[in-house]
């Protein structure tokens, strides 16, 4: 009876391993298809040799991840830059989480704490912050909820308008809203209630004249950095521009243009639905336009990443304000790979680095009645033995 019970428990473990792997793969597959589905029928295979290069690059990883060649073809069609190792965001978010994720980021990503992590770069002024239901002002004086609402109402008498942002899970500009002197107290309470228990109430920034493109939106520079082999590397940067809304996010109608290392813009931009622009909808020409302190922003991103090297991949958002000062906006880990790859930037710099990361972090967690093990493209690592050896073996590469 004891033996049968152990066997039953082991079979449950094996089923759990299989279910977990299948669930993660499904998430990756669905998210990878999200961007491609927007582009159909524009995505076309026009070069059989390039298609074969894509298949050859991804073949070693088919045991764990079945790449859709349309991913690489889509980015090639948009940017004109071919690379068989472009990756979908599903792969980055759900599979390569083993590479870029670190448990400390649950704290790092909170916008309320960025001023402590990166004191050497200007921060957006915050009037009221709420973290885990605790309220405090810009001097870290603890407030009651009533006092926090009073503070916002009082500040609006002079500032006229403020922005409310979630401090966690604010991807794609989700839930960002504004309060103004025209809002009554009930309206303000209603808006912050939707963001509690994590939000920040900040000043409205204005861009430097070289970043002003459309209306009164705050346009930002997205910079991606990578910690590879204990060296912080620059991946690439894009200038995120609004096309009319108050925010510049890609999924909210914004467009992105590649930023060269000297701070100047490339000659085209891409929208979230794949539309290519050689000029902004309002007539602004991208080609050759230089962003004030654009090159310095890239260097600051590297400096910031050195403060938290345990987080392997970070997408940073900075801007330059009307005074000409670089301002930290937020960081995302890892951030969407589509944003940079749509303009021809490999999310992991090049094929060699991408291959190295896939070889070491893309695997299937499997089990037999006797073994727990991980299957990689080029090896198998035995994690635990459940047979007659007493489970003493911790790790073994086969």
Secondary structure, 3 states (H helix, E strand, C coil): CHHHHHHHHHHHHHHHHHHHHHHHHHHHHHHHHHHHHHHCCCCCCCCHHHHHHHHHHHHHHCCCCCCCCHHHHHHHHHHCCCCCCCCCHHHHHHHCHHHHCCCCHHHHCCHHHHHHHCCCCEECCEEEEEECCEEEECCCCEECHHHHHHHHHHHHHHHCEEEEEECCCCHHHCCCEEEECCCCHHHHHHHHHCCCCCEEEECCCCECCCCCCCCCCCCEEEEEEEEECCEEEEEEEEEEECCCCCCCCHHHCCEEEEECCCCEEEEEEEECCCCEECECCCCCECCCCECCCHHHHHHHHHHHHHHHCCCCEEEEEEEEECCCCEEEEEEECCCCHHHHHCCCCCCCCCHHHHHHHHHHHCCEEEECCCEEEEECCCCEEEEEECCCCCCCCCCEEC
